[in-house]
Amino acid sequence: MNTRALAVASLVFLAGCGGGSSTPAPIGPVPTPLPTATPAPGTAKLTIGVPRSTSSAQRAPRAGSVATSLVVTIKTVDGQPPTSAQAPVNPQTIPLSTATGGNCTTSPSGETCTVTIYAPPGQVTYQFDVFDASNNKLATTTATYTITPGTTPNLTASVNGLVASVVVTAPTLNAGTSFAGPITVQAFDAGGTLIVGSTPYANPFTLTDNDSTGATSISDGTQSGPTITVGGPNDVVNLSYTGTADDPFTITIAIPNKPTTTTAVQTTNSAITLSGTTNDTLKPSDPNFNQPTLFFTTIPSTQQFGAAQAGWGFPGHAFALALDVATCGSGASAVVTVVPVNSFTFGVTSKTAGICKGIVTGGPPAHPVSATVWFSVSASQIIVN
């Protein structure tokens, strides 16, 4: 037997009869796994109220603008910044229109717009901002919703108007007539449109009554004092006035991060009338001719006269009387002496013959009203032993 041939045959046999642990050769190419599709982002229908007056009569002194866009920013999802899968476009700018077929309708309380926004599942915090065509931010708010996976929820929100200017209108106050009632306070956004509705302002402002006399005060609900905060369009600001003769004053308007402005409140004050005097009709050449005069025919003697003015002539607001030194003299040569009896009455005592002028002064404090009174002493002095 050929030894070489036997050896080759043995190797072939062993190769064909190896152990069961050997791996069979693969059959054909291995297939590549298909990529997993990214799920479409969830959406929601948002109905949002925009508190802007739609009346052309309720605009600021300039023409009001139109809200043209809503910017929706997803701030967080379950406390974390959103991913691009949750919010492919963030912030999302949505055009707004009140035209026929548009996504907004109007009412006396403002505009209501319905739009579609991204709504990933979880607890989602949004910021909503409304702009006009000039990119003025008109209103803003933040809101948090819990979105259930696999749903398309209907969400609602109301934005808070951003106050850019305020107009305050108050009635003229008349001395002697008290007043207690509302004044007009109108807040306008940066587009010049009146902010209306029940939603609070995004930036409440303050009003300060600058009347230092204490005759007036302002209040807003439970607030009262020289300064109050106006929180929303439905706030009612009341002005109270005692009726005391008062000077014109101002109300300061302070909007956060804006220069302060003021509104003037006008007052009217009446003339002073005198009682107990008589107009001199004796000698046209006298300086007191046809003017209120207190006549004395004996020296010394005392008479009284009174002064009256609406809103003046009571404790703390008494009339004053000043004698003209040039005509009344002083000391031993004084024509008369004067002593206040009360807030509106004076006692006058004749001392020396002559015609003497006095000035009666009333209210208000900074712009007082005055009246001239004369004292005519024509008798000789009577000496009693």
KOLKOLSE-178761 format. One record per residue (C-alpha): residue in three letters; residue number from 1; z, y, x. Coordinates in Angstrom, 1 decimal. Layout:
BEGIN
aa/i/Z/Y/X
ALA/NUM/Z/Y/X .
...
END
This chain:
BEGIN
aa/i/Z/Y/X
MET/1/0.0/0.0/0.0 .
ASN/2/-0.9/3.5/1.3 .
THR/3/2.4/5.2/2.1 .
ARG/4/1.0/8.8/1.8 .
ALA/5/-0.4/8.1/-1.7 .
LEU/6/3.0/6.7/-2.9 .
ALA/7/4.8/9.8/-1.8 .
VAL/8/2.5/12.2/-3.6 .
ALA/9/2.8/10.1/-6.8 .
SER/10/6.6/10.2/-6.6 .
LEU/11/6.6/14.0/-6.4 .
VAL/12/4.4/14.3/-9.4 .
PHE/13/6.6/12.0/-11.4 .
LEU/14/9.8/13.9/-10.4 .
ALA/15/8.3/17.2/-11.4 .
GLY/16/7.4/15.9/-14.8 .
CYS/17/10.7/14.3/-15.5 .
GLY/18/13.1/17.2/-14.5 .
GLY/19/16.4/17.9/-16.3 .
GLY/20/16.6/19.3/-19.9 .
SER/21/17.9/22.7/-18.6 .
SER/22/14.5/24.0/-17.5 .
THR/23/13.0/27.0/-19.6 .
PRO/24/9.6/26.5/-21.1 .
ALA/25/7.0/29.0/-20.2 .
PRO/26/6.6/31.9/-22.7 .
ILE/27/3.9/31.7/-25.2 .
GLY/28/1.9/34.9/-25.5 .
PRO/29/3.1/38.6/-25.0 .
VAL/30/6.6/39.8/-26.4 .
PRO/31/6.1/42.4/-29.3 .
THR/32/7.5/46.0/-28.9 .
PRO/33/10.1/47.0/-31.6 .
LEU/34/8.9/49.7/-34.1 .
PRO/35/10.7/53.1/-33.8 .
THR/36/13.3/53.9/-36.5 .
ALA/37/12.2/56.8/-38.8 .
THR/38/14.5/59.9/-38.9 .
PRO/39/15.8/60.4/-42.4 .
ALA/40/14.6/63.7/-44.1 .
PRO/41/17.4/66.4/-44.2 .
GLY/42/19.2/66.7/-47.5 .
THR/43/18.7/69.7/-49.7 .
ALA/44/20.5/71.5/-52.5 .
LYS/45/19.7/74.0/-55.2 .
LEU/46/21.6/77.2/-54.6 .
THR/47/22.1/79.8/-57.4 .
ILE/48/23.5/83.0/-55.8 .
GLY/49/24.5/86.3/-57.4 .
VAL/50/23.6/89.6/-55.7 .
PRO/51/25.8/92.5/-57.0 .
ARG/52/23.2/95.3/-57.0 .
SER/53/22.4/97.6/-59.9 .
THR/54/18.9/97.3/-61.2 .
SER/55/19.0/100.7/-62.9 .
SER/56/17.1/103.5/-61.3 .
ALA/57/19.8/105.8/-62.7 .
GLN/58/22.4/104.1/-60.5 .
ARG/59/21.0/104.8/-57.1 .
ALA/60/22.4/106.8/-54.2 .
PRO/61/20.9/110.3/-53.6 .
ARG/62/18.1/108.5/-51.8 .
ALA/63/15.9/105.9/-53.4 .
GLY/64/17.4/102.4/-53.5 .
SER/65/15.8/99.5/-51.7 .
VAL/66/15.0/96.0/-52.9 .
ALA/67/16.7/92.8/-51.7 .
THR/68/13.8/90.9/-50.1 .
SER/69/15.4/88.0/-48.2 .
LEU/70/18.4/85.6/-48.1 .
VAL/71/19.4/84.3/-44.7 .
VAL/72/21.3/81.0/-44.9 .
THR/73/23.2/79.9/-41.9 .
ILE/74/25.0/76.5/-41.7 .
LYS/75/28.0/77.2/-39.6 .
THR/76/29.6/73.8/-39.4 .
VAL/77/29.2/70.3/-40.8 .
ASP/78/32.6/68.4/-40.9 .
GLY/79/33.9/71.1/-38.5 .
GLN/80/31.1/70.7/-35.9 .
PRO/81/27.9/72.7/-35.3 .
PRO/82/25.0/71.2/-37.3 .
THR/83/22.4/69.1/-35.5 .
SER/84/18.7/69.8/-35.8 .
ALA/85/18.4/66.7/-38.0 .
GLN/86/20.9/68.1/-40.4 .
ALA/87/19.4/71.6/-40.4 .
PRO/88/15.9/71.7/-38.9 .
VAL/89/15.8/75.5/-39.3 .
ASN/90/19.0/77.3/-38.8 .
PRO/91/19.4/80.1/-39.9 .
GLN/92/17.0/79.6/-42.8 .
THR/93/15.3/82.8/-44.2 .
ILE/94/14.2/82.6/-47.8 .
PRO/95/12.1/85.4/-49.5 .
LEU/96/13.6/86.8/-52.7 .
SER/97/11.5/88.3/-55.5 .
THR/98/12.2/89.6/-59.0 .
ALA/99/8.5/89.7/-59.9 .
THR/100/7.1/87.5/-62.6 .
GLY/101/7.4/83.9/-61.3 .
GLY/102/9.8/84.9/-58.6 .
ASN/103/13.1/83.2/-57.8 .
CYS/104/15.4/86.0/-59.0 .
THR/105/16.2/87.5/-62.4 .
THR/106/18.0/90.7/-63.2 .
SER/107/20.9/91.7/-65.4 .
PRO/108/23.4/94.6/-65.7 .
SER/109/25.7/92.8/-63.3 .
GLY/110/23.0/92.5/-60.6 .
GLU/111/20.4/89.9/-59.6 .
THR/112/20.7/86.1/-59.8 .
CYS/113/18.5/84.1/-57.4 .
THR/114/17.8/80.3/-57.2 .
VAL/115/16.6/78.8/-53.9 .
THR/116/16.5/75.5/-52.1 .
ILE/117/18.6/75.2/-48.9 .
TYR/118/19.4/72.5/-46.4 .
ALA/119/22.5/70.4/-47.5 .
PRO/120/23.6/67.7/-45.0 .
PRO/121/26.2/65.3/-46.3 .
GLY/122/29.8/66.2/-45.5 .
GLN/123/31.9/69.3/-45.6 .
VAL/124/29.5/72.1/-45.0 .
THR/125/30.3/75.8/-44.3 .
TYR/126/27.6/78.3/-45.0 .
GLN/127/27.1/82.0/-44.4 .
PHE/128/24.8/83.8/-46.8 .
ASP/129/23.4/87.3/-46.0 .
VAL/130/21.1/89.4/-48.1 .
PHE/131/18.7/91.9/-46.5 .
ASP/132/16.1/94.4/-47.6 .
ALA/133/12.7/95.0/-46.2 .
SER/134/14.1/97.4/-43.6 .
ASN/135/16.5/94.7/-42.4 .
ASN/136/19.5/96.4/-43.8 .
LYS/137/22.2/93.9/-44.5 .
LEU/138/23.2/94.5/-48.1 .
ALA/139/25.7/91.8/-48.9 .
THR/140/27.4/88.7/-47.3 .
THR/141/29.8/85.9/-47.9 .
THR/142/30.8/82.5/-46.5 .
ALA/143/31.4/79.4/-48.6 .
THR/144/32.3/75.7/-48.0 .
TYR/145/31.0/72.8/-50.1 .
THR/146/31.5/69.0/-49.9 .
ILE/147/28.1/67.4/-50.1 .
THR/148/27.9/63.7/-51.2 .
PRO/149/25.3/61.6/-49.3 .
GLY/150/22.2/60.9/-51.2 .
THR/151/22.6/63.7/-53.7 .
THR/152/20.8/67.0/-54.3 .
PRO/153/23.7/69.1/-55.6 .
ASN/154/23.6/72.4/-57.5 .
LEU/155/25.6/75.0/-55.7 .
THR/156/26.7/78.5/-56.7 .
ALA/157/27.8/81.5/-54.7 .
SER/158/28.2/85.3/-55.0 .
VAL/159/27.7/87.5/-52.1 .
ASN/160/30.1/90.5/-51.5 .
GLY/161/28.4/93.9/-51.3 .
LEU/162/28.6/95.7/-48.0 .
VAL/163/29.7/99.3/-48.7 .
ALA/164/27.7/101.9/-46.7 .
SER/165/28.5/105.0/-48.6 .
VAL/166/30.8/106.2/-51.5 .
VAL/167/30.5/108.9/-54.0 .
VAL/168/33.7/110.2/-55.8 .
THR/169/33.4/112.4/-58.8 .
ALA/170/36.6/114.0/-60.3 .
PRO/171/36.9/116.6/-63.1 .
THR/172/37.9/120.2/-62.6 .
LEU/173/41.7/120.5/-63.0 .
ASN/174/42.9/123.4/-65.1 .
ALA/175/46.3/124.9/-64.3 .
GLY/176/48.8/124.5/-67.2 .
THR/177/47.0/121.4/-68.5 .
SER/178/48.1/118.1/-67.2 .
PHE/179/45.6/115.3/-66.6 .
ALA/180/45.8/111.5/-66.2 .
GLY/181/42.7/109.4/-66.2 .
PRO/182/40.0/107.6/-64.3 .
ILE/183/37.7/109.2/-61.8 .
THR/184/34.3/107.9/-60.9 .
VAL/185/34.1/105.9/-57.7 .
GLN/186/30.6/104.5/-56.8 .
ALA/187/30.0/102.4/-53.7 .
PHE/188/26.4/102.0/-52.4 .
ASP/189/25.0/99.5/-50.0 .
ALA/190/22.8/100.4/-46.9 .
GLY/191/19.7/100.3/-49.1 .
GLY/192/21.1/103.1/-51.3 .
THR/193/21.7/100.9/-54.4 .
LEU/194/25.0/100.9/-56.4 .
ILE/195/27.1/97.8/-55.9 .
VAL/196/28.1/96.4/-59.2 .
GLY/197/29.7/93.2/-60.7 .
SER/198/33.1/91.6/-60.3 .
THR/199/32.7/90.3/-56.8 .
PRO/200/35.0/92.2/-54.3 .
TYR/201/33.5/94.4/-51.6 .
ALA/202/32.9/92.7/-48.2 .
ASN/203/34.5/95.8/-46.6 .
PRO/204/37.1/97.5/-48.9 .
PHE/205/37.6/101.2/-48.3 .
THR/206/40.4/103.7/-48.7 .
LEU/207/40.8/107.0/-50.6 .
THR/208/43.3/109.6/-49.5 .
ASP/209/44.5/112.4/-51.7 .
ASN/210/44.9/115.4/-49.4 .
ASP/211/46.7/117.7/-51.9 .
SER/212/50.0/118.6/-50.1 .
THR/213/51.6/120.3/-53.1 .
GLY/214/52.6/117.1/-54.9 .
ALA/215/50.8/118.2/-58.1 .
THR/216/48.3/115.3/-57.9 .
SER/217/48.4/111.6/-57.1 .
ILE/218/45.9/108.7/-57.2 .
SER/219/46.4/105.1/-58.1 .
ASP/220/44.5/101.8/-58.3 .
GLY/221/46.2/99.1/-60.3 .
THR/222/49.5/98.5/-58.7 .
GLN/223/48.8/100.9/-55.8 .
SER/224/49.8/104.5/-55.8 .
GLY/225/50.4/107.1/-53.2 .
PRO/226/48.4/109.4/-51.0 .
THR/227/46.2/106.5/-49.8 .
ILE/228/44.9/103.6/-51.8 .
THR/229/42.5/100.8/-51.1 .
VAL/230/39.5/100.2/-53.4 .
GLY/231/38.6/96.5/-53.3 .
GLY/232/35.7/96.0/-55.7 .
PRO/233/33.3/97.6/-58.2 .
ASN/234/35.7/96.9/-61.1 .
ASP/235/38.6/98.7/-59.6 .
VAL/236/39.7/101.7/-61.7 .
VAL/237/41.0/104.7/-59.7 .
ASN/238/43.1/107.1/-61.7 .
LEU/239/44.0/110.7/-60.9 .
SER/240/47.2/112.3/-62.2 .
TYR/241/47.8/116.0/-62.3 .
THR/242/51.0/117.7/-63.4 .
GLY/243/49.4/120.9/-64.5 .
THR/244/51.1/123.0/-61.9 .
ALA/245/48.8/125.8/-60.5 .
ASP/246/47.1/124.2/-57.6 .
ASP/247/44.6/124.9/-54.9 .
PRO/248/41.3/123.0/-54.6 .
PHE/249/41.8/119.9/-52.5 .
THR/250/39.8/117.0/-51.1 .
ILE/251/39.8/113.3/-51.3 .
THR/252/39.0/111.5/-48.0 .
ILE/253/36.8/108.4/-48.1 .
ALA/254/37.3/106.0/-45.2 .
ILE/255/34.9/103.0/-44.9 .
PRO/256/35.7/100.6/-42.0 .
ASN/257/33.6/101.4/-38.9 .
LYS/258/32.0/104.4/-40.5 .
PRO/259/32.7/108.2/-40.2 .
THR/260/35.0/109.5/-42.9 .
THR/261/33.7/111.8/-45.6 .
THR/262/35.4/114.0/-48.2 .
THR/263/34.9/115.0/-51.8 .
ALA/264/36.2/118.3/-53.1 .
VAL/265/38.3/118.5/-56.3 .
GLN/266/38.1/121.9/-58.0 .
THR/267/40.9/123.7/-59.8 .
THR/268/41.0/126.7/-62.0 .
ASN/269/44.0/129.1/-62.2 .
SER/270/44.6/131.8/-64.8 .
ALA/271/45.6/135.4/-64.4 .
ILE/272/49.2/136.7/-64.5 .
THR/273/50.2/138.5/-67.7 .
LEU/274/53.2/140.8/-67.9 .
SER/275/55.7/141.3/-70.7 .
GLY/276/58.2/144.1/-71.3 .
THR/277/55.8/146.7/-69.8 .
THR/278/53.7/149.4/-71.5 .
ASN/279/50.3/150.8/-70.3 .
ASP/280/50.7/154.4/-69.2 .
THR/281/48.5/156.7/-71.3 .
LEU/282/50.2/160.0/-70.6 .
LYS/283/48.5/161.5/-67.6 .
PRO/284/45.1/160.4/-66.4 .
SER/285/46.0/161.8/-63.0 .
ASP/286/48.9/159.4/-62.5 .
PRO/287/48.2/156.4/-60.2 .
ASN/288/49.5/154.1/-62.9 .
PHE/289/47.4/155.5/-65.7 .
ASN/290/46.4/152.8/-68.2 .
GLN/291/48.2/150.1/-66.2 .
PRO/292/51.4/148.1/-67.0 .
THR/293/54.4/150.3/-66.4 .
LEU/294/58.1/150.1/-66.9 .
PHE/295/59.4/153.5/-67.8 .
PHE/296/62.9/154.9/-67.0 .
THR/297/64.3/158.0/-68.4 .
THR/298/67.8/157.8/-66.9 .
ILE/299/69.2/157.1/-63.5 .
PRO/300/70.6/154.6/-62.9 .
SER/301/69.5/152.2/-65.6 .
THR/302/68.3/148.6/-65.6 .
GLN/303/65.5/147.0/-67.5 .
GLN/304/63.8/143.6/-67.3 .
PHE/305/60.1/142.5/-67.4 .
GLY/306/58.6/139.1/-67.3 .
ALA/307/55.5/137.4/-65.8 .
ALA/308/53.6/134.5/-67.1 .
GLN/309/50.8/132.3/-65.7 .
ALA/310/49.6/128.8/-66.7 .
GLY/311/51.2/126.2/-64.5 .
TRP/312/53.6/128.7/-62.8 .
GLY/313/57.0/130.3/-63.3 .
PHE/314/59.6/127.5/-63.2 .
PRO/315/62.1/126.3/-60.6 .
GLY/316/60.3/125.6/-57.3 .
HIS/317/57.3/127.7/-58.5 .
ALA/318/58.8/131.1/-59.1 .
PHE/319/57.1/134.4/-59.2 .
ALA/320/57.7/136.9/-56.4 .
LEU/321/57.7/140.6/-56.5 .
ALA/322/57.1/142.9/-53.5 .
LEU/323/57.5/146.7/-53.7 .
ASP/324/55.0/149.0/-52.0 .
VAL/325/57.0/150.9/-49.4 .
ALA/326/54.6/153.8/-49.4 .
THR/327/55.3/154.6/-53.1 .
CYS/328/58.7/153.0/-53.6 .
GLY/329/60.5/154.2/-50.5 .
SER/330/63.5/152.3/-49.2 .
GLY/331/67.2/152.6/-48.7 .
ALA/332/68.8/155.7/-50.3 .
SER/333/65.4/157.1/-51.2 .
ALA/334/64.2/154.0/-53.0 .
VAL/335/62.7/154.6/-56.5 .
VAL/336/63.9/151.3/-57.8 .
THR/337/65.6/148.1/-56.7 .
VAL/338/64.5/144.7/-58.0 .
VAL/339/66.5/141.5/-58.5 .
PRO/340/65.0/138.2/-59.8 .
VAL/341/66.8/137.0/-63.0 .
ASN/342/65.0/133.6/-63.1 .
SER/343/61.7/132.1/-62.1 .
PHE/344/59.7/134.5/-64.2 .
THR/345/62.0/137.5/-65.1 .
PHE/346/62.9/140.4/-62.9 .
GLY/347/65.7/143.0/-63.3 .
VAL/348/64.7/146.5/-62.2 .
THR/349/67.2/149.4/-61.6 .
SER/350/66.1/153.0/-61.4 .
LYS/351/67.4/154.9/-58.4 .
THR/352/65.2/158.0/-57.7 .
ALA/353/62.5/159.8/-59.6 .
GLY/354/59.0/158.8/-58.8 .
ILE/355/56.2/156.4/-59.5 .
CYS/356/56.5/153.1/-57.7 .
LYS/357/54.0/150.2/-57.4 .
GLY/358/55.0/146.5/-57.2 .
ILE/359/52.9/143.4/-56.7 .
VAL/360/53.8/140.2/-58.7 .
THR/361/52.6/137.0/-57.1 .
GLY/362/52.2/133.6/-58.7 .
GLY/363/50.4/130.4/-57.8 .
PRO/364/48.7/128.5/-56.4 .
PRO/365/50.3/128.4/-52.9 .
ALA/366/47.3/128.9/-50.6 .
HIS/367/45.3/131.2/-53.0 .
PRO/368/47.9/133.0/-55.0 .
VAL/369/47.0/135.1/-58.0 .
SER/370/48.7/138.6/-58.2 .
ALA/371/49.2/141.4/-60.7 .
THR/372/50.2/145.0/-60.3 .
VAL/373/53.1/146.5/-62.1 .
TRP/374/54.3/150.1/-61.9 .
PHE/375/57.8/151.7/-62.3 .
SER/376/57.9/155.3/-63.6 .
VAL/377/61.3/157.0/-63.1 .
SER/378/61.3/160.6/-64.6 .
ALA/379/64.9/161.4/-65.4 .
SER/380/67.4/163.2/-63.3 .
GLN/381/70.3/161.3/-61.8 .
ILE/382/73.4/161.1/-64.0 .
ILE/383/76.7/161.2/-62.1 .
VAL/384/79.7/159.9/-63.9 .
ASN/385/83.1/161.2/-62.7 .
END
